[in-house]
């Protein structure tokens, strides 16, 4: 039996490795674990030899490979390297490979985050808004306190052993239902400590309703805040308008400056939506980071919005990614000087690479997070409230585990999808559910329309991460790890 194994041809498992050149260093991105290895001479030689064989009629058995390399390396070195690469399943003798996603069905839901859709009404009328249940202020449907409390009690019943829970206030504009938010926080501040539990609060706001009293109250309870803002006046006023059609930059920038000058509890980020005709990533970042003072700036390109007019066409989407890489070069330059310029898209990618993230699903939606609409229905995430995607229970009766498990299990199954062998499959995991739903009418289907751009973006991130680790690893300890912990 051993002779048969040794005589078997050994091959590279191409779907498990991706080679990247960074300056004069060759790196291997180990896809199953999202880990990065620098290749030494013998490892590189083994991979190159086997790859050359696979690209020709030549095939190598283990004895033949050892004989071939014996002129440059000793037998012990070769055997050890082959053993390590086989353990990583980068090379194989034809034995069955370990399944990357061992769990094919989902029957446990460690719910620790609730998104409370506190008001469907919004005082703005942003032209690209994806919210399907959005209403004008006068028609807004506000969540009742009983519904909010039932939601939180349901979460605690569903997953009583989580170390930390997060309540996210969303809308519409969440501050348009501030009395409810204050009542929910008061209830949580009493109930969670009494149960020996920890809770945090998060909010995304358009900033228009902020005042110094509200900012002080948010700071008292250590809210994590992000502001929806699209950049300088000409860019922001293009789509972020009032119900009456007026631009909102002047009021938003004024309120943002007030918030940023007085809120020191936690860093505040800006969330930028990029639509057709808007690709100036560096100019937008410069305004929001350097001129207004946001701690981080993150970009969300629109590619599958319900209103197709706002979707970035293919050439503009490529320009966005090219410009993101240009900003990434500035990020790298600053990182090597031990400065952080707050480019959150790249910051997150570097975090994922450093921690070796391996995602079976694209995000925590449905697994660790659910969104509650004003009626108490449980939605996959905040983007789906008001949509035609099925809901997954309600706050009175709890989560519909069977229906939710079936949905997530379908997305877990990568059979006959491009994700099965994609090199970024464990970082992307098929992309956003809502984009899939908007583009294909099927939230379980992977998004394919910018796969190549995402692969190139990850390669760029690997290059940046490798150079930081080689030239200033303290940047990771100082800026990446504390961000993740917070």
C-alpha positions in Angstrom: 0.0 0.0 0.0 2.8 2.4 0.9 4.5 1.7 -2.4 1.3 2.5 -4.2 1.0 5.8 -2.4 4.6 6.7 -3.0 4.3 5.9 -6.7 1.2 8.0 -7.1 1.6 11.2 -9.0 1.5 14.3 -6.8 0.0 17.5 -8.0 -0.6 21.1 -7.0 -4.0 21.8 -5.6 -4.4 25.0 -7.6 -7.6 26.0 -6.0 -5.9 26.2 -2.6 -3.0 28.5 -3.4 -2.3 31.8 -5.1 1.2 33.1 -5.6 1.9 36.8 -5.3 5.1 38.8 -6.1 5.8 41.6 -3.7 9.0 43.5 -4.7 11.6 40.7 -4.7 9.6 38.4 -2.4 7.4 35.5 -3.5 4.4 34.9 -1.3 1.8 32.2 -1.2 -1.7 33.1 -0.2 -3.1 29.9 1.3 -6.8 30.2 0.3 -8.4 27.7 2.7 -7.1 29.6 5.8 -6.7 33.1 4.3 -3.0 33.0 5.5 0.1 34.4 3.8 3.4 32.6 3.7 6.7 33.8 2.3 8.2 31.1 0.1 11.7 29.9 0.9 13.9 28.5 -1.9 12.9 24.9 -1.6 9.1 25.5 -1.2 9.2 27.7 -4.3 11.1 25.1 -6.2 8.7 22.3 -5.3 5.7 24.5 -6.4 7.4 25.6 -9.6 8.4 22.0 -10.5 4.9 20.6 -9.9 3.3 23.5 -11.7 5.6 22.9 -14.7 4.6 19.3 -14.8 0.9 20.1 -14.7 1.4 22.4 -17.7 3.0 19.6 -19.7 2.7 15.9 -20.2 5.2 15.4 -17.4 3.9 14.2 -14.0 5.9 13.7 -10.8 5.8 11.0 -8.2 7.2 11.7 -4.8 10.5 9.7 -5.4 10.9 11.4 -8.8 10.4 14.8 -7.3 12.9 14.1 -4.5 15.4 12.8 -7.1 14.9 15.9 -9.3 15.6 18.3 -6.3 18.4 16.3 -4.8 21.1 18.3 -6.5 20.0 21.5 -4.7 18.5 20.3 -1.4 19.1 17.4 0.9 16.6 14.6 1.2 15.4 15.6 4.7 14.6 19.2 3.6 12.7 17.9 0.6 10.7 15.4 2.6 9.9 17.9 5.2 8.7 20.5 2.7 6.6 18.0 0.8 5.0 16.9 4.1 4.2 20.5 5.1 2.7 21.3 1.7 0.6 18.1 1.8 -0.6 19.0 5.3 -1.7 22.4 4.0 -3.3 20.6 1.0 -1.3 22.7 -1.4 -0.1 19.5 -3.0 -2.0 16.2 -3.1 -1.3 12.5 -4.0 -5.0 12.2 -5.0 -6.3 11.5 -1.5 -9.6 13.2 -0.7 -9.2 16.8 0.4 -10.7 18.3 3.6 -13.9 20.1 3.0 -13.4 23.8 3.6 -17.0 24.2 4.7 -17.6 21.1 6.9 -21.0 22.3 8.1 -23.4 22.2 5.2 -26.5 23.0 7.2 -27.2 25.8 9.7 -29.1 25.0 12.8 -27.6 27.3 15.4 -28.0 31.0 15.4 -25.7 32.8 17.8 -27.7 36.1 17.5 -25.9 39.0 19.2 -26.8 41.9 17.0 -30.3 43.5 16.4 -30.9 46.2 13.9 -34.0 48.1 15.0 -35.7 49.9 12.1 -37.1 52.6 14.4 -38.7 54.7 11.7 -39.5 54.3 8.0 -39.7 58.0 7.7 -36.7 60.1 6.7 -36.3 63.9 6.5 -34.1 63.4 3.4 -35.0 62.0 0.0 -31.7 60.6 -1.2 -32.2 59.7 -4.8 -30.3 56.4 -4.6 -31.8 55.1 -1.3 -32.2 51.3 -1.4 -34.7 51.3 1.5 -37.9 49.8 0.1 -40.0 50.8 3.1 -38.8 54.4 3.1 -41.5 57.1 3.8 -41.7 60.8 3.9 -41.4 62.2 7.4 -45.2 62.7 7.8 -45.9 59.1 6.7 -43.1 57.5 8.7 -44.1 54.3 10.5 -42.4 54.4 13.9 -41.5 51.3 15.9 -43.3 51.0 19.3 -41.4 50.5 22.5 -43.1 47.2 23.2 -41.8 45.9 19.8 -38.3 47.1 20.5 -38.2 45.5 24.0 -39.7 42.2 22.6 -37.0 42.2 20.0 -34.2 42.5 22.6 -35.8 39.9 24.9 -36.1 37.6 21.9 -32.4 38.0 21.2 -31.5 37.2 24.8 -33.7 34.1 24.7 -32.3 33.0 21.4 -28.7 33.3 22.5 -28.3 33.7 26.2 -24.6 33.0 26.4 -23.1 35.7 24.1 -20.4 37.8 25.8 -21.5 41.1 24.2 -24.7 42.3 22.4 -25.1 45.1 20.0 -28.3 47.2 19.4 -28.2 49.1 16.1 -30.6 51.9 15.5 -31.5 52.4 11.9 -34.1 54.1 9.7 -35.1 56.1 7.7 -33.3 58.6 9.8 -33.1 57.0 13.3 -32.9 60.3 15.2 -36.4 61.1 13.9 -37.5 58.6 16.6 -35.1 59.7 19.3 -37.7 59.3 22.2 -37.9 55.6 21.4 -34.1 55.3 21.2 -33.7 56.9 24.6 -36.4 54.6 26.1 -34.7 51.5 24.6 -31.3 52.6 26.0 -32.8 53.3 29.4 -34.4 49.8 29.4 -31.1 48.2 28.3 -29.0 50.0 30.9 -31.3 48.5 33.5 -31.8 45.0 32.2 -28.5 44.0 30.8 -26.4 44.6 34.0 -29.1 42.9 36.0 -28.7 39.8 33.8 -24.9 40.1 33.9 -24.8 41.0 30.2 -22.9 43.7 28.3 -24.5 45.8 25.6 -23.3 48.4 23.1 -25.2 50.8 20.8 -24.5 51.7 17.2 -26.2 54.2 14.8 -25.8 55.4 11.3 -27.2 58.9 10.8 -27.5 61.6 8.2 -26.4 64.1 10.9 -29.1 66.7 10.1 -31.0 66.3 13.4 -27.9 66.4 15.6 -27.4 69.1 18.2 -25.1 69.5 21.2 -27.6 68.0 23.6 -28.1 64.9 21.5 -24.3 64.5 21.0 -23.7 64.7 24.7 -26.4 62.0 25.3 -24.9 59.7 22.6 -21.5 60.2 24.2 -22.9 59.3 27.6 -23.8 55.8 26.3 -20.7 55.4 24.2 -22.5 55.1 20.9 -20.6 53.8 17.9 -21.5 56.4 15.2 -21.1 56.7 11.4 -22.4 59.5 9.2 -23.7 59.1 5.7 -21.9 61.7 3.7 -20.8 61.6 0.1 -18.0 64.1 0.0 -17.6 67.8 -1.0 -20.6 70.0 -1.7 -21.0 69.3 -5.4 -20.8 65.5 -4.9 -22.9 65.3 -1.7 -25.7 67.6 -3.0 -26.0 65.5 -6.2 -28.1 62.8 -4.5 -28.4 63.6 -0.8 -31.3 66.0 -0.9 -34.3 67.1 1.2 -37.8 66.0 0.4 -38.1 69.4 -1.3 -35.1 68.7 -3.5 -32.5 70.9 -1.8 -28.9 69.9 -1.3 -28.0 69.1 2.3 -24.2 69.5 2.3 -24.2 72.8 4.2 -26.2 71.5 7.1 -24.6 68.1 7.2 -21.1 69.5 7.1 -21.9 72.0 9.9 -23.4 69.2 12.1 -20.6 66.9 11.3 -18.0 69.4 12.4 -19.9 69.9 15.6 -20.1 66.2 16.2 -16.4 65.6 15.4 -15.2 68.4 17.6 -17.1 67.2 20.7 -17.3 63.5 20.4 -14.2 61.9 21.8 -15.5 58.6 23.1 -15.1 56.6 19.9 -13.8 57.3 16.4 -16.5 58.4 13.9 -16.5 57.2 10.3 -18.1 58.5 7.1 -20.0 56.2 4.8 -19.8 57.2 1.2 -22.1 55.9 -1.5 -20.6 56.0 -5.0 -23.1 56.2 -7.9 -22.9 56.7 -11.6 -20.6 59.6 -12.5 -18.9 59.6 -9.1 -15.5 58.0 -9.0 -13.1 60.5 -7.4 -12.2 58.4 -4.4 -9.1 60.4 -3.4 -10.9 63.8 -3.6 -13.8 62.6 -1.5 -11.5 60.9 1.1 -9.3 64.1 1.3 -12.3 66.2 2.0 -13.9 64.0 4.6 -10.7 62.9 6.3 -8.4 65.9 6.1 -10.8 68.8 5.9 -13.7 67.6 8.0 -11.8 65.3 10.3 -13.6 61.9 10.1 -11.5 59.1 11.6 -12.3 56.7 8.8 -13.9 56.9 5.3 -15.5 53.9 3.7 -16.8 53.6 0.1 -19.8 51.6 -1.1 -20.0 51.4 -4.9 -23.6 51.0 -6.1 -23.7 48.2 -8.7 -27.1 46.6 -8.2 -29.4 49.3 -7.0 -33.2 49.1 -7.6 -33.0 52.3 -9.7 -30.5 51.2 -12.4 -29.8 54.8 -13.3 -27.6 55.1 -10.2 -25.6 51.9 -10.8 -22.0 52.4 -11.8 -21.4 51.2 -15.4 -18.6 48.8 -15.9 -16.0 51.4 -17.0 -16.7 53.6 -14.0 -16.7 50.7 -11.6 -13.2 49.8 -12.8 -12.2 53.4 -12.3 -13.5 53.3 -8.8 -11.3 50.3 -8.0 -8.3 51.9 -9.7 -8.8 55.0 -7.6 -9.2 52.9 -4.5 -5.8 51.4 -5.2 -4.4 54.8 -5.7 -5.6 55.8 -2.3 -4.3 52.5 -1.1 -0.8 53.6 -2.2 -1.2 56.6 0.0 -2.4 54.4 2.8 0.8 52.3 2.4 3.1 55.3 2.4 1.5 56.6 5.5 1.6 53.2 7.2 5.3 52.9 6.6 5.6 56.2 8.4 3.4 54.9 11.2 0.4 57.0 10.2 -3.1 55.9 9.6 -5.1 57.8 7.0 -8.5 56.1 7.8 -9.2 54.3 4.5 -11.6 51.8 6.0 -12.0 49.5 2.9 -8.3 48.7 2.9 -8.1 48.8 6.7 -10.8 46.0 6.8 -9.0 43.9 4.1 -5.7 44.1 6.0 -7.5 43.1 9.2 -9.0 40.1 7.5 -5.6 39.0 6.1 -3.8 39.5 9.4 -6.3 37.5 11.3 -6.7 34.8 8.7 -10.4 35.2 8.3 -12.2 32.4 6.6 -15.8 33.2 5.9 -18.3 30.5 4.9 -21.0 33.2 4.5 -20.5 36.8 3.3 -21.6 38.4 6.6 -23.4 37.8 9.8 -26.8 38.5 8.4 -29.2 35.8 9.5 -26.6 34.1 11.6 -25.5 36.6 14.2 -27.6 39.5 13.1 -31.3 40.1 12.2 -33.1 43.3 11.4 -36.5 44.1 13.0 -38.9 46.2 11.0 -41.5 48.5 12.7 -44.0 45.7 12.8 -41.7 43.3 14.5 -41.0 41.1 11.5 -37.5 39.6 11.4 -35.6 40.4 8.2 -32.3 39.1 7.0 -30.7 42.5 7.4 -31.6 46.2 7.4 -31.5 46.3 3.6 -34.4 43.9 3.3 -37.0 45.6 5.4 -39.9 46.3 3.2 -38.6 44.0 0.4 -40.3 41.0 -1.1 -37.7 38.6 0.4 -39.4 36.4 3.0 -39.1 37.3 6.7 -37.8 34.8 9.2 -40.2 35.0 12.1 -41.2 37.8 14.3 -40.4 39.1 17.8 -43.5 37.5 19.4 -42.9 34.0 18.1 -39.1 34.1 17.7 -36.9 33.1 14.8 -38.1 30.7 12.2 -35.1 28.4 12.5 -36.1 26.0 9.8 -36.7 28.7 7.2 -33.6 30.7 8.1 -31.5 27.5 8.2 -32.6 26.5 4.8 -31.8 29.9 3.3 -28.3 30.0 4.8 -27.6 26.4 4.0 -28.4 27.1 0.3 -25.9 29.9 0.3 -23.3 27.7 2.0 -23.5 25.2 -0.9 -20.8 26.3 -3.4 -21.5 23.4 -5.7 -21.6 24.4 -9.3 -20.8 28.0 -8.5 -17.7 30.1 -9.4 -17.0 30.3 -5.7 -16.1 26.7 -5.4 -12.5 27.3 -6.6 -12.2 31.1 -6.5 -9.1 32.4 -4.8 -11.0 34.9 -2.7 -13.8 32.6 -1.9 -13.2 32.8 1.9 -12.9 36.5 2.0 -15.8 37.4 -0.3 -18.0 34.3 0.1 -20.2 35.2 -2.8 -20.9 38.8 -2.0 -23.8 40.8 -0.5 -27.2 39.1 -0.2 -29.0 42.3 -1.1 -26.9 42.8 -4.2 -27.8 39.3 -5.3 -31.4 39.9 -4.6 -31.5 43.2 -6.5 -29.5 41.9 -9.5 -30.8 38.4 -9.9 -33.9 38.2 -7.8 -32.2 35.5 -5.8 -30.4 36.3 -2.5 -28.7 32.9 -2.4 -26.9 33.4 -5.7 -23.4 34.7 -5.6 -22.7 38.1 -7.3 -20.4 37.6 -10.2 -20.4 41.0 -12.0 -17.2 42.4 -10.4 -15.4 39.2 -9.4 -12.3 40.1 -11.4 -12.1 43.6 -9.8 -12.4 42.1 -6.3 -9.7 39.5 -7.0 -7.4 42.3 -8.2 -8.3 44.4 -5.1 -7.4 41.4 -2.8 -4.1 41.0 -4.6 -3.4 44.7 -4.0 -4.3 44.3 -0.3 -1.9 41.3 0.0 0.9 43.4 -1.5 0.2 46.3 1.0 -0.2 44.0 4.0 3.1 42.1 3.1 5.0 45.4 2.8 3.7 46.7 6.1 4.5 43.5 7.9 8.1 43.5 6.4 8.8 47.2 7.0 6.7 48.4 9.9 4.8 45.6 11.7 4.2 47.9 14.6 1.5 49.6 12.5 -0.6 46.4 12.8 -0.3 46.4 16.6 -1.0 50.1 16.9 -3.8 50.5 14.3 -5.3 47.2 13.2 -5.6 45.2 16.4 -7.1 48.0 18.5 -9.6 48.8 15.8 -10.7 45.2 15.7 -11.0 45.0 19.5 -13.2 48.0 19.6 
